[in-house]
Amino acid sequence: MEQKLRRDRCIGDNLRALRDKHDISQEKLCAKLQLRGCDIARSAYAKYEAGELNVKISVLIELKKIYQCTYDDFFAGLDKSTMS
């Protein structure tokens, strides 16, 4: 039986802010991720940003490289939010 992780906080807003900061569309970002070995469709990435799907660690690793940011940038402000 597959165990699913319960989502308790959403990094979607931070993902969207990083993408906006780098002025890149979801389509272009997904193409870059695919070139780096992450098999991700734009629709799945949109769910990351909307908080409907947990982000894979492999995707976070590649996003960190693409954005040249720290992991803290993905989690900024989440310690202040309430758990849903």
VENQUI-V658094 format. One record per pair of residues at least 12 apart in sequence whose C-alpha atoms are under 8 Angstrom apart, sorted by the first residue. I is the first residue (numbers start at 1). J is the second residue. D is the distance in Angstrom with one decimal. If there is no record, write none. Layout:
# VENQUI-V658094
i | j | d
I | J | D
I | J | D
This chain:
# VENQUI-V658094
i | j | d
7 | 54 | 7.0
8 | 83 | 5.6
8 | 84 | 5.7
9 | 78 | 7.0
9 | 81 | 7.8
9 | 82 | 7.9
9 | 83 | 6.1
9 | 84 | 6.9
10 | 51 | 5.4
10 | 78 | 7.8
11 | 48 | 7.8
11 | 49 | 7.2
11 | 51 | 7.1
11 | 74 | 6.3
11 | 75 | 6.2
11 | 78 | 7.6
12 | 48 | 5.6
12 | 49 | 3.7
12 | 50 | 5.6
12 | 51 | 5.4
13 | 49 | 6.1
13 | 50 | 7.6
14 | 73 | 7.2
14 | 74 | 5.6
14 | 75 | 7.1
14 | 76 | 7.2
15 | 48 | 7.9
15 | 49 | 6.1
15 | 74 | 6.5
16 | 49 | 6.0
18 | 67 | 7.4
22 | 67 | 7.4
26 | 42 | 6.1
26 | 45 | 7.2
26 | 46 | 7.4
27 | 42 | 5.7
30 | 42 | 6.0
30 | 45 | 7.4
33 | 59 | 7.4
33 | 62 | 6.8
33 | 63 | 7.6
36 | 62 | 7.2
38 | 58 | 7.2
38 | 59 | 6.4
